[in-house]
Every structure is written in structure tokens, then in C-alpha cells.
Amino acid sequence: MQVQTQQLNEDKMMAFLGKVVDDFGASLSTVLAYMGHKLGLYEALAASAGMTSGELATATGTTERYVREWLVNQAAGGYVAYDAATGRFSMPPEQAEALTNEESPFYVGGGFYVIKAMMQAQSRIANAFENGGGMLWGEHDPDLFVGTEKFFRPGYTAHLVNEWLPAMTGVVEKMQAGAKVADVGCGHGASTIIMAKQFPNSRFVGYDNHAPSIEVARSKAAAEGLSDRVAFEVATANDYPADGYDLICFFDCLHDMGDPHGAARHAAGSLAPDGTCMIVEPMAGNTVEENFNSVGRTFSGASTLCCTANSLALGGPALGAVASEDALREVVTSGGFGSFRRATETPFNRVFEARL
Ligand SMILES: C[S@@+](CC[C@H](N)C(=O)[O-])C[C@H]1O[C@@H](n2cnc3c(N)ncnc32)[C@H](O)[C@@H]1O
């Protein structure tokens, strides 16, 4: 096909090419940021008042020549600062907080693990574009499971107890008195553990069909001294025991599922008569074009490489990470819930309440 160059607007072309070059740099920098976490480069830099490449290499037991190149990339991206007078690199407090403090609500380090893992899936997913099928969650690079927990936990720490549970009708009172809670698709159990710490009178079971994640969740609960009130079991969203739960939660997982309608039906049948289902989903628009922003770009990218592929591997409807509220309502109400409403939201999550 011949491109009609006379119709090209030069300013628009330059603006677009500039954006693409930004993306080239950003994409490569995500890999270098992942390496910065794995090699302890950010931590060492954050703990110092400033370092040359040689000092950083010595402090981390790494090779100076690589570190020097890495630092140029990091300074060019604004992840570290550079003092040309001393030749030292340092981390401004905001960057140090976001990249090295895993307990901070601003921590974003997990995202680099997720991106690194999802990039490994490229050839499998490209094959599925051509030949159909998908890729199961458990078939991904294990950094996906580590990164998901690291990436979502700060948001859960910041919002779950203080905003999301209070937005559910009467749930906090029940949990304070002693409630039965199921966390379906719990992964490494970050949300389960946060709730269990806050509500010692309640009992929690995290279910996930990915056995290695359940092993990790069990060891995290044991390390927190929560084994008296938290259990983690391998089960699918369609076959965990229907124990009359006061609260059933789905954190960032309903849209991934091969049979979300069945999961909603099983949740409806597993609740106590006045129980509540809380469904936390990624932020997304109600129309396609409402996703044309950084958050929509990120979630639809992750969805292509992971969420959509998991559901399609199971012959599912592939709701995807940018499922509209209408699509989610259809799934949940078709499962037997009488009400479904958006109870609250953050820039990254929509939080829905469903009741029988
Ligand atoms: C994106 S991860 C979210 C994990 C966790 N809820 C969190 O927020 O950190 C999706 C999780 O859903 C689980 N999952 C997907 N389909 C499932 C199903 N049908 N039954 C149980 N778990 C499922 C996956 O194994 C994975 O751990």
C-alpha cells in the first residue's frame, strides 16, 4: 500500500513520533526498573545521600559498567536525580517512597514484576491471536504472581478497611462482631490478611485454584500469626464449600474467570440470606472511549496478555480488565443477585456491592 505523504500533517507526525520514542524509552526502562528492584540498586541508592556509579556498584556487589549505563537510563526517566557537580546520583524522597517502601500506599514496584512477566507471554498470546485459545494464569512467569501481590496490596492497604468495607451495607458491624468471610481468587492472600488483621472476631477463608499461590498465602498468614482466623484452600470459584458466608469478596479476579456467571451463581448460593458480595474490579469506562487514558491503556494491555487470555483458555466469555459496569451487572445479576451497585471507587478500582 502506498502512503500518500502529501496528506501528512508534519506537526502531528512529529508529535506522534515523539510519543512513540517516549514509549520506546519507557518500555525498556520498565525492564531496567525490574532489575533495579531485583539487584537492590534502588534500596542502596535510597539509603545513601548520593552515589557515583562505582559506589553503587560496590554497595550492591554489581559491575560498575552496567550500573553506570543503568543510572543514565534512570536519570533520563526521572527515577533518580543527578548532580553534575559531584557526579553522584540520588533518589528524591518521592521516588524512594514509591520504589522502595513496600508498606507505602504509593509503592509501585510490583508493577515492574507484572510487566516483566507479561512480556514473557508475548509469543503464546500472539499465537492465540492467530489460532484461538488462550493462556492460563498459572502458565505465566512466576513473577506475575509475586508482582500482582506487590502491586495490589498497597491499594488494598490504603482503601479496603477504611473505605471499601464501610461502603458495604452493614458489613463492618458484622465483621466486628464476628463474620464468616470468603475471599475468592485470593492469590497470595493480601486482601484476606489485611481484613483478618482488622477483624479478629471474624473467620476468613481464601480460595484460589492456583495451588502455588495458596501455598504462599498460607505461609504469609502464618508469618503474621493469623492462622487462628485465616485459612487458605485450593478451590475454584465454582466449587468452594457453600458455608453461608456473611461476605464473599472477589478482588480483581471476576473478569479473569473462565465461568464468571457460574462464579456469581455459586457466590449467591454460598451467602447467608442477608450476606453481601463485594466485587473489586479495575477502573474502566462504561464506553470504549472512556478507556483512552493511562489507566485504560495499562489495564487493557494487561488484559490482552493475561486476563482475557485466561478466560479464553477456558472457553469463557473473556470479560477482560476493562469490562463495562453493564457487562459486570449482567454477570452478577444473572447469578441470582437482586441488587448490584457501584459502592465506591478509586482512580484504579471500581468497588461493587451485590446482595441477594
Ligand atoms: C489478578 S489475580 C488477583 C489475585 C488477588 N485477588 C489479588 O487481588 O491480589 C487473579 C486471581 O484469580 C484466580 N482465579 C482465576 N480464576 C479462578 C477461578 N475460576 N477460581 C478460583 N480462582 C481463580 C487466579 O488464580 C489469580 O490468583
The ligand as a Tripos MOL2 file, in Angstrom:
@<TRIPOS>MOLECULE
LIG
   27    29     1     0     0
SMALL
NO_CHARGES

@<TRIPOS>ATOM
      1 C1         -5.2630  -10.8750   39.1230 C.3       1 LIG1
      2 S1         -5.1330  -12.1580   40.2770 S.3       1 LIG1
      3 C2         -5.7620  -11.3620   41.7470 C.3       1 LIG1
      4 C3         -5.3050  -12.0690   42.9910 C.3       1 LIG1
      5 C4         -5.7870  -11.4350   44.3030 C.3       1 LIG1
      6 N1         -7.2350  -11.4220   44.4070 N.3       1 LIG1
      7 C5         -5.2580  -10.0340   44.4570 C.2       1 LIG1
      8 O1         -6.0320   -9.0880   44.3380 O.co2     1 LIG1
      9 O2         -4.0450   -9.8660   44.7210 O.co2     1 LIG1
     10 C6         -6.4790  -13.2450   39.8150 C.3       1 LIG1
     11 C7         -6.5640  -14.4780   40.7010 C.3       1 LIG1
     12 O3         -7.7790  -15.1710   40.3910 O.3       1 LIG1
     13 C8         -7.5110  -16.5510   40.4330 C.3       1 LIG1
     14 N2         -8.5510  -17.2250   39.6670 N.ar      1 LIG1
     15 C9         -8.8480  -17.0600   38.3550 C.ar      1 LIG1
     16 N3         -9.8910  -17.8450   38.0040 N.ar      1 LIG1
     17 C10       -10.2560  -18.5210   39.1280 C.ar      1 LIG1
     18 C11       -11.2730  -19.4650   39.4160 C.ar      1 LIG1
     19 N4        -12.1200  -19.8690   38.4760 N.pl3     1 LIG1
     20 N5        -11.3690  -19.9410   40.6770 N.ar      1 LIG1
     21 C12       -10.5080  -19.5210   41.6400 C.ar      1 LIG1
     22 N6         -9.5300  -18.6310   41.4250 N.ar      1 LIG1
     23 C13        -9.4030  -18.1260   40.1860 C.ar      1 LIG1
     24 C14        -6.1100  -16.6730   39.8560 C.3       1 LIG1
     25 O4         -5.5080  -17.9090   40.1540 O.3       1 LIG1
     26 C15        -5.4290  -15.4670   40.4820 C.3       1 LIG1
     27 O5         -4.8330  -15.7950   41.7030 O.3       1 LIG1
@<TRIPOS>BOND
     1     1     2 1
     2     2     3 1
     3     2    10 1
     4     3     4 1
     5     4     5 1
     6     5     6 1
     7     5     7 1
     8     7     8 2
     9     7     9 1
    10    10    11 1
    11    11    12 1
    12    11    26 1
    13    12    13 1
    14    13    14 1
    15    13    24 1
    16    14    15 ar
    17    14    23 ar
    18    15    16 ar
    19    16    17 ar
    20    17    18 ar
    21    17    23 ar
    22    18    19 1
    23    18    20 ar
    24    20    21 ar
    25    21    22 ar
    26    22    23 ar
    27    24    25 1
    28    24    26 1
    29    26    27 1
@<TRIPOS>SUBSTRUCTURE
     1 LIG1         1 GROUP 0 **** ****
